[in-house]
Amino acid sequence: MKYCNNCRQLVDPQKNYSTGLLLILLLCCGFIPGIIYYLILVKKCPMCNSSNWGVKPQEMRQPQEVIHPQIPQKEIHFCPQCGSSMSGKFCGECGYEYEFK
């Protein structure tokens, strides 16, 4: 299936050849001229008889809204004595008591 730019639809291209001319070339001149005649013919649209092939245009899609999740940042406090992270009112490493403001 190919997209015809003239018809603006997908069609199955076909070779329109003269059966009589093909038989005369095959029988009188031999197989080589008949095969060349058949291979030279271009495939044409069965609706409009043109060979104006193209790419089917795609629909323009609107960009979707990008949602960024808002995750609350957890505050990390560090012990002023040893530098390890503190989660409560005292340091688990050195035992230093500190009150957060």
Z-matrix of the N, CA and C atoms (Angstrom, degrees):
N
C 1 1.446
C 2 1.528 1 108.48
N 3 1.315 2 115.18 1 134.40
C 4 1.460 3 121.65 2 177.27
C 5 1.519 4 108.39 3 -128.45
N 6 1.331 5 115.11 4 160.04
C 7 1.458 6 120.95 5 179.22
C 8 1.524 7 108.73 6 -97.19
N 9 1.324 8 116.95 7 122.13
C 10 1.464 9 122.37 8 178.04
C 11 1.521 10 108.23 9 -90.07
N 12 1.348 11 116.34 10 123.74
C 13 1.465 12 120.10 11 179.84
C 14 1.522 13 112.01 12 -70.77
N 15 1.333 14 118.71 13 -26.88
C 16 1.464 15 120.87 14 179.39
C 17 1.527 16 111.42 15 -76.23
N 18 1.330 17 117.08 16 -47.66
C 19 1.470 18 121.70 17 -178.97
C 20 1.524 19 112.13 18 -80.55
N 21 1.312 20 116.26 19 -23.52
C 22 1.466 21 123.29 20 -176.16
C 23 1.531 22 111.51 21 58.73
N 24 1.335 23 114.33 22 48.76
C 25 1.457 24 120.12 23 176.76
C 26 1.526 25 109.06 24 -155.29
N 27 1.321 26 115.50 25 163.52
C 28 1.458 27 121.03 26 176.96
C 29 1.524 28 108.88 27 -82.23
N 30 1.331 29 116.05 28 128.30
C 31 1.463 30 120.89 29 -179.67
C 32 1.521 31 109.23 30 -133.87
N 33 1.313 32 115.85 31 162.90
C 34 1.457 33 122.21 32 175.53
C 35 1.531 34 107.16 33 -97.50
N 36 1.345 35 118.98 34 108.11
C 37 1.466 36 120.68 35 -176.25
C 38 1.526 37 111.92 36 -65.44
N 39 1.337 38 114.92 37 146.39
C 40 1.459 39 120.65 38 -178.44
C 41 1.520 40 109.61 39 -133.66
N 42 1.335 41 115.87 40 151.49
C 43 1.460 42 121.37 41 174.48
C 44 1.522 43 107.61 42 -93.71
N 45 1.327 44 116.40 43 122.22
C 46 1.462 45 120.83 44 177.47
C 47 1.527 46 107.73 45 -97.83
N 48 1.308 47 116.77 46 102.75
C 49 1.460 48 120.49 47 -179.46
C 50 1.516 49 109.47 48 -121.27
N 51 1.300 50 114.05 49 155.82
C 52 1.458 51 121.13 50 178.01
C 53 1.527 52 108.26 51 -83.03
N 54 1.308 53 116.83 52 117.20
C 55 1.461 54 120.98 53 -178.07
C 56 1.525 55 110.83 54 -64.69
N 57 1.339 56 116.11 55 -39.62
C 58 1.468 57 119.75 56 -179.96
C 59 1.515 58 111.94 57 -64.40
N 60 1.323 59 116.98 58 -45.52
C 61 1.464 60 120.68 59 179.48
C 62 1.521 61 110.76 60 -64.34
N 63 1.325 62 116.77 61 -39.14
C 64 1.461 63 120.32 62 178.46
C 65 1.530 64 110.72 63 -63.80
N 66 1.334 65 117.87 64 -42.32
C 67 1.468 66 121.00 65 178.56
C 68 1.529 67 111.77 66 -65.25
N 69 1.344 68 116.95 67 -41.34
C 70 1.469 69 120.11 68 178.98
C 71 1.521 70 110.39 69 -62.85
N 72 1.339 71 116.33 70 -44.09
C 73 1.466 72 119.49 71 179.62
C 74 1.521 73 111.31 72 -65.38
N 75 1.321 74 116.79 73 -39.10
C 76 1.462 75 119.73 74 -179.47
C 77 1.529 76 112.01 75 -68.99
N 78 1.342 77 117.21 76 -42.64
C 79 1.467 78 120.56 77 -175.18
C 80 1.527 79 113.05 78 -81.26
N 81 1.320 80 117.05 79 -43.56
C 82 1.469 81 119.85 80 -174.80
C 83 1.526 82 113.00 81 -84.18
N 84 1.290 83 116.57 82 -45.96
C 85 1.469 84 120.04 83 -172.79
C 86 1.517 85 112.76 84 -95.69
N 87 1.278 86 117.44 85 -13.19
C 88 1.458 87 120.12 86 -178.16
C 89 1.519 88 110.74 87 107.80
N 90 1.286 89 114.37 88 175.87
C 91 1.463 90 119.49 89 -175.28
C 92 1.521 91 113.40 90 -75.06
N 93 1.308 92 118.16 91 -32.34
C 94 1.469 93 120.70 92 -174.75
C 95 1.531 94 112.02 93 -62.79
N 96 1.355 95 121.51 94 -48.32
C 97 1.472 96 119.29 95 177.33
C 98 1.539 97 112.59 96 -63.38
N 99 1.331 98 117.24 97 -35.51
C 100 1.468 99 120.17 98 178.21
C 101 1.514 100 112.19 99 -66.16
N 102 1.324 101 115.99 100 -40.75
C 103 1.470 102 120.17 101 178.41
C 104 1.524 103 110.12 102 -67.56
N 105 1.347 104 116.90 103 -40.85
C 106 1.474 105 120.19 104 178.10
C 107 1.524 106 110.11 105 -62.53
N 108 1.347 107 117.23 106 -43.43
C 109 1.467 108 121.16 107 178.28
C 110 1.529 109 110.69 108 -58.56
N 111 1.321 110 116.75 109 -44.06
C 112 1.468 111 120.47 110 -178.35
C 113 1.530 112 111.24 111 -67.86
N 114 1.333 113 117.40 112 -38.26
C 115 1.468 114 120.67 113 -178.13
C 116 1.526 115 112.68 114 -74.70
N 117 1.347 116 117.61 115 -28.68
C 118 1.466 117 120.74 116 -178.88
C 119 1.526 118 111.37 117 -72.27
N 120 1.312 119 117.27 118 -30.11
C 121 1.467 120 120.05 119 -178.46
C 122 1.528 121 110.44 120 -61.55
N 123 1.325 122 115.72 121 135.17
C 124 1.464 123 120.03 122 179.12
C 125 1.522 124 109.18 123 -92.64
N 126 1.320 125 115.31 124 151.77
C 127 1.460 126 119.91 125 177.37
C 128 1.519 127 108.60 126 -76.53
N 129 1.329 128 115.61 127 134.69
C 130 1.462 129 121.27 128 -176.96
C 131 1.519 130 110.46 129 -122.56
N 132 1.314 131 114.23 130 159.52
C 133 1.459 132 121.56 131 178.24
C 134 1.530 133 108.93 132 -69.99
N 135 1.323 134 119.06 133 130.62
C 136 1.462 135 120.32 134 179.39
C 137 1.532 136 113.05 135 -71.61
N 138 1.324 137 118.17 136 -16.59
C 139 1.465 138 121.15 137 -178.79
C 140 1.534 139 111.97 138 -84.75
N 141 1.353 140 116.29 139 -50.36
C 142 1.465 141 119.96 140 -173.59
C 143 1.524 142 113.05 141 -115.19
N 144 1.328 143 118.37 142 -1.91
C 145 1.464 144 124.34 143 177.54
C 146 1.531 145 112.57 144 61.55
N 147 1.318 146 117.33 145 34.61
C 148 1.468 147 121.15 146 177.03
C 149 1.521 148 109.31 147 -114.89
N 150 1.324 149 115.18 148 166.55
C 151 1.465 150 120.10 149 176.65
C 152 1.526 151 109.74 150 -119.70
N 153 1.314 152 116.30 151 37.03
C 154 1.464 153 123.10 152 -179.13
C 155 1.526 154 108.51 153 -91.00
N 156 1.350 155 116.43 154 81.28
C 157 1.463 156 121.28 155 -176.97
C 158 1.512 157 110.21 156 -90.53
N 159 1.302 158 115.76 157 151.49
C 160 1.459 159 120.96 158 178.04
C 161 1.514 160 110.89 159 -155.66
N 162 1.310 161 114.34 160 -168.37
C 163 1.458 162 121.83 161 179.81
C 164 1.520 163 107.79 162 -102.10
N 165 1.314 164 116.39 163 134.27
C 166 1.459 165 120.68 164 179.96
C 167 1.522 166 109.19 165 -63.65
N 168 1.346 167 117.57 166 126.48
C 169 1.470 168 119.20 167 179.97
C 170 1.521 169 111.15 168 -67.86
N 171 1.322 170 115.00 169 140.64
C 172 1.458 171 121.24 170 179.76
C 173 1.525 172 109.38 171 -91.70
N 174 1.316 173 115.82 172 151.80
C 175 1.458 174 120.57 173 176.79
C 176 1.516 175 109.39 174 -70.66
N 177 1.323 176 115.25 175 141.54
C 178 1.460 177 119.68 176 176.71
C 179 1.522 178 107.96 177 -78.22
N 180 1.315 179 115.76 178 122.41
C 181 1.461 180 120.17 179 179.40
C 182 1.514 181 109.12 180 -102.42
N 183 1.303 182 114.95 181 141.09
C 184 1.455 183 120.45 182 176.59
C 185 1.518 184 108.82 183 -75.15
N 186 1.331 185 117.00 184 137.68
C 187 1.468 186 117.94 185 177.97
C 188 1.519 187 110.57 186 -65.77
N 189 1.308 188 114.54 187 138.67
C 190 1.454 189 119.05 188 179.86
C 191 1.517 190 109.65 189 -79.15
N 192 1.316 191 114.82 190 151.29
C 193 1.457 192 120.16 191 179.16
C 194 1.526 193 108.95 192 -70.19
N 195 1.311 194 115.20 193 130.06
C 196 1.457 195 120.46 194 -179.83
C 197 1.519 196 108.17 195 -87.35
N 198 1.305 197 115.26 196 124.59
C 199 1.462 198 120.59 197 -179.06
C 200 1.517 199 108.15 198 -104.15
N 201 1.310 200 115.08 199 121.26
C 202 1.456 201 120.38 200 176.67
C 203 1.523 202 107.82 201 -102.53
N 204 1.317 203 117.74 202 120.22
C 205 1.464 204 119.10 203 -179.04
C 206 1.531 205 110.70 204 -67.35
N 207 1.305 206 114.34 205 138.22
C 208 1.458 207 120.66 206 178.43
C 209 1.520 208 108.18 207 -97.19
N 210 1.299 209 116.05 208 100.98
C 211 1.455 210 121.41 209 179.31
C 212 1.521 211 107.47 210 -100.24
N 213 1.321 212 116.38 211 123.00
C 214 1.466 213 117.42 212 179.94
C 215 1.527 214 110.17 213 -64.09
N 216 1.313 215 114.92 214 134.07
C 217 1.458 216 120.31 215 179.86
C 218 1.521 217 109.52 216 -80.85
N 219 1.299 218 114.83 217 129.29
C 220 1.452 219 120.56 218 178.81
C 221 1.527 220 107.92 219 -82.69
N 222 1.320 221 115.35 220 128.90
C 223 1.462 222 118.84 221 179.54
C 224 1.521 223 109.64 222 -74.24
N 225 1.307 224 115.04 223 133.29
C 226 1.457 225 120.26 224 177.69
C 227 1.520 226 107.33 225 -111.07
N 228 1.313 227 115.30 226 124.79
C 229 1.463 228 120.94 227 179.12
C 230 1.520 229 108.37 228 -109.62
N 231 1.294 230 114.64 229 141.94
C 232 1.462 231 120.47 230 -179.50
C 233 1.520 232 109.96 231 -113.08
N 234 1.299 233 115.04 232 145.75
C 235 1.461 234 122.40 233 179.44
C 236 1.533 235 109.19 234 -69.30
N 237 1.339 236 117.82 235 128.46
C 238 1.462 237 119.31 236 178.52
C 239 1.531 238 112.91 237 -69.70
N 240 1.331 239 117.61 238 -17.28
C 241 1.468 240 120.83 239 -178.91
C 242 1.529 241 112.39 240 -84.62
N 243 1.359 242 115.74 241 -54.14
C 244 1.467 243 118.83 242 -173.23
C 245 1.528 244 113.43 243 -110.99
N 246 1.337 245 119.32 244 -15.56
C 247 1.464 246 122.29 245 177.47
C 248 1.511 247 115.03 246 88.45
N 249 1.325 248 119.36 247 0.19
C 250 1.464 249 120.23 248 178.65
C 251 1.523 250 109.26 249 -80.72
N 252 1.328 251 116.29 250 161.18
C 253 1.464 252 119.43 251 -177.81
C 254 1.523 253 110.48 252 -73.80
N 255 1.344 254 113.72 253 143.58
C 256 1.466 255 120.56 254 -179.10
C 257 1.516 256 108.43 255 -117.56
N 258 1.323 257 117.12 256 134.31
C 259 1.454 258 120.48 257 178.19
C 260 1.524 259 111.79 258 -110.46
N 261 1.271 260 118.47 259 -17.70
C 262 1.462 261 121.68 260 -178.77
C 263 1.519 262 110.81 261 -121.19
N 264 1.333 263 115.71 262 -148.17
C 265 1.460 264 120.14 263 -178.87
C 266 1.521 265 112.38 264 -91.82
N 267 1.337 266 116.51 265 -3.58
C 268 1.462 267 118.68 266 177.27
C 269 1.523 268 109.16 267 -141.41
N 270 1.309 269 115.36 268 157.98
C 271 1.463 270 122.30 269 -178.90
C 272 1.520 271 109.03 270 -81.54
N 273 1.330 272 116.63 271 133.37
C 274 1.455 273 121.64 272 179.12
C 275 1.516 274 112.37 273 -76.98
N 276 1.305 275 118.36 274 -16.47
C 277 1.457 276 122.05 275 -178.21
C 278 1.528 277 111.68 276 -87.88
N 279 1.341 278 115.28 277 -52.90
C 280 1.467 279 117.93 278 -174.17
C 281 1.532 280 112.78 279 -110.09
N 282 1.345 281 118.46 280 -10.52
C 283 1.457 282 121.49 281 177.97
C 284 1.522 283 114.44 282 84.09
N 285 1.310 284 118.32 283 10.00
C 286 1.466 285 122.24 284 -179.27
C 287 1.523 286 109.22 285 -68.49
N 288 1.356 287 116.45 286 128.58
C 289 1.464 288 120.79 287 178.13
C 290 1.516 289 108.87 288 -92.17
N 291 1.315 290 114.34 289 132.43
C 292 1.456 291 119.86 290 -178.01
C 293 1.513 292 107.85 291 -143.83
N 294 1.330 293 117.04 292 141.76
C 295 1.454 294 121.11 293 178.62
C 296 1.523 295 108.23 294 -109.39
N 297 1.335 296 116.59 295 123.61
C 298 1.465 297 121.55 296 -179.00
C 299 1.512 298 109.62 297 -77.14
N 300 1.310 299 115.05 298 146.61
C 301 1.477 300 120.04 299 179.27
C 302 1.489 301 110.34 300 -108.10
